[in-house]
């Protein structure tokens, strides 16, 4: 393994050093180590992969060399790439991501897509509960920006998380209202919504996946919810009974093994048109229901 980077680091030397370091973690394959080494460098240099191939002997500036070494060492220690770079792509949008926020995942785009299907000319108010980076609310706002009659609200309990969501909303000129809130508690029963959407914490408190991969670094409050992972979802289902308009929609992201339990919960609380949508791995991921 190349323990120390060269004093003057060319692109090819940088990639060789990084791949060697990443492979030494014994958690990445050759392909994954090569991909991550190249991805980190293209992002830091703001170039594409073709540039790395075309200019392998190009010497990194001292600033870029230091940034790359820090990024690779961070990744070797297990830090998520989204936290190292400070952003994650979601719905074609570059969103600021910090250790205070859950990292947006591709499967959550399914939740956005299903929500868009429920928006009609009659839809007036949508609320995104536990917004995190603001990913869901911002994506919805960008897709419906021509609808002047639609209000999109995003909530989160954590003030630092809300600050990140606010940054992302301003960065993408997304018209959303941000409110610090414990789910729907601050909203009176007369606060009626057409659509409630949420990607709440849903992992069981003793799930061993919490100690592996990116989850080790993400905020635990955004991941776990009771011994069965259903505490937050149950709360949202109950609170929506008095806040959703008649025939309004509730859309929830959840764990791949929770679909049946969530359908049962929704049914027991009087919801109708209950359906679970599969994710990209053909696993239960989003359940929708009508009030």
N, C-alpha and C positions, 0 to 999 in steps of 0.2 A: 504493500500500500504506500502511496505517496503521502507521507505524514505532513510535510511542509510544502506550501506553495512556493514556486520560484520567485526570486526577487522581482524579475520582470515577467509578467504572465501574459502569454499570448492566448487567443481564444482556444486553440487546440490544447494547450497546456492546462488552461483553466478547466476545460471539460474533462480532460483525463484525470486531473486531481479530484474534481468533484465526484466523478463517477466512482473512483476508487474509494473515496470517503463514504459515499452513500452505500456502496456494496458491503462495506465493512460492518454496517449495522445488522446485516444478515436478515433484514426484513423486506428487502427489495430484490427483485430479479434483475438480471443484466439489463433487460429491456426497460424496466421501470427506473433503474438508476440512471440509465442513459437519457431517458425521456425527461426525468426531473432535472438533471444537470443542464440539459439544453433549454428546458422551459424556463428555469430560473434565470439563466443568462439572457435569453431573448427578452424576457420581461424587464430585467434591470437595464439592458442596453436599448430597449424599445426598438428592437429589430425583429425580423422573422428568421426562421431556421435556415432559409436559403443564404442569409448573410453569414451565418456561422460557417456554412460549408464553403462559401466563396472566399472568405477572408480568414482562414484559420490561423495565419501568422500575425494578424493584427494584434498589437499590444494594448492591453487594457490600461486605461488611465488609473492612477493611484486611487482615485475615488471609487471607480467602478470595481477595481480589484478588491478593495476593502469591503464594499457592499456585497460583492459576490461571496467572499469568504464568510462574512457574517451570515448571509442567507443559507449557504450550504451547511455551516456549522449548526445553525438553528434547526435545519431539517434533519440533520444527523441526530440531534437531541430529541427529535420526535415532533417538533412544532409543526402545526398545519401550515401548508403553503399559503393559505388565505391570510393567516396572521402574519407570516413573514413578509409577504408583499403588501399587506394592508388592504386588500380588496379581493372580491370574488365576482366572476361574471354570473349573471342570472337574468334570464329573459332578454339577453342581448345587452344588458346594462352592467356597467362596471360599478359595483357597490362597495363602499368603504366597509371593512370588516375588522372588528377589534376583539380582543379577548372578552369583552363584555357582551358580545353578540354571538348567537348561534351562526354557524357558517351555512349560508344558503346551499341547498342541494338541488340537483337536477329534478328529482322526483317531485319537489314542491311546485315545479312548473305545471305539473298535472293539476294541482289544486287551483292554480291561476286559470288554466284553460277551462276547467269545469265551472269555475265562477263566471267567467266571461259568457259561457253558454246560458247562464241563468239571468243575465242582464237584459232587460227589455226596455222599451220606450217608457214604461211605467215605473221603472226602478228609480228611486230617489235617494235612498241612503244605504250605504254599505259600510260595515265596520270590520276591520281586521284586528283580531284580538291577539296580543302578544307578538307585536310586529317585528321585533328584533331589528335587523338592518333596514326594515321597511320594504323588503323585497316584494311581498305580495301586494301591498297597497300601492307601491310605486308602479309596479307592472300593470296593475289594473287602471291606474290613473293615466298612464301613457297610452294604453289601448282605448281608453274612452274619453280622451282629452277634448273631443268635439262635442261632448254631451254636457251642456251648461247646467242642466237640471240635476246632475248627479253629484251628491256629496259623498266623499270617501273619508272615513275616519280611521285612524290607526292608533292603537293603544299599546302601552307596555307599563309594567310596574316599576321598572328600573330607570332612573333618570339618565344615567350614562348611556344606556341603550337608546333611549329616546333621542339623545343628542346626536348619536350616530345616524339614526333614522332621519332626523331633521337635516343633517348634512347631505345625506343621499337624496332626499326630496328636493332640496335646493339645487344640488348639482345637476339633477335631471329635470328641473323645472316641472316637478310633479305636484299637482294641486291636491294636497291631502291635509287633513287636520290631525295634529298629533296631540294625544291626551294621556297623561299619566293615570293609569287606572288598573285596579285589580279586577280583571275580566269586565263584567258588565255592572258591577256593584254601584258605581257612581251614577249610572243612568236610570232614571225613573221609569216606572212601568209605562208612562206615556211616551217614553223615547222609543219610538217604533222604527225598526229597521226592515228593509226589504231583503237584505242578505247579510248574514254573519258568516265570516270565514276565519279559520284559525289553523295554525300549525303549532299546537300547544306542546308542552312537555308530555311525553307519553312512555318513557322508558321506566321499567320497574327499578326500584331503588337498589336492589341487589344484583342487577344484571351485570354479568362479567364483561360485557362489551364496553362498559364505562371505563374500564382500565386498559383499553386497547386503542391504538390508532389516534385519530384526531379527537375523539371523544374525551380523551384524558385532559385536553387543554381547554375544552369548551365549558362555559358556565353551567354548573350542575343544576341551577335553578331552571335553566332552559331545556334541560334534558329529562329529569326524573319527576315523577308525580305519583307518589304513594307506592305501596307494596306491589300493586298490580299495574301501575302505570296509568290508571284510569281516573285518578282523582280530579285533575283539571278538566278532562273531557266531560266527566259527570257533572261538574259544576257548570260548565258552559251549556250543556244540554238543558239543565234545570233553569238557568237564568234566561235562556232564550225563549222559554215558554211564555214569558210575559213581555218580552221585548221585540220578538219577531212579529211582523204583521201576519195576518191570516194569509196562508199560502206562501209566506216568505220562506227563504231557503237557508239552511244551515249546512256548511261544508267544512269537514274536519279531516286533517291529515292525521294518520296514526300508524302504529306499528303493524308489521306484516301479519302478525298472529292475533290482532285485536278486532278484526272486522266483525266476526260473529258476535262478540260481546257488545260492541258498539251498536250494531243493528238491534240487538235485544234491548239495550238501554233506550234507544230512540223509540222503539215500539212501545215500551212500557211507559214512556212519558207522552204518548199520544201523537207522535209524529207519523207522517205518511210518506208515500213515494220514496221509501228508503232504498238506497242502492250503494254498493261498494264498487269503486273503480280500481283496476289493477295498475301497478307501476310498470316501469320499463323492464323489470325482471319478472313480470307476470305475477306479482304478489299483491295482496290487498294493501292499499295505501291511502285511499281517500273515500270517506263515506259521506253521502249527501242525503238530506231529508227535508221534507216540506212540513211547515207548521200547520 
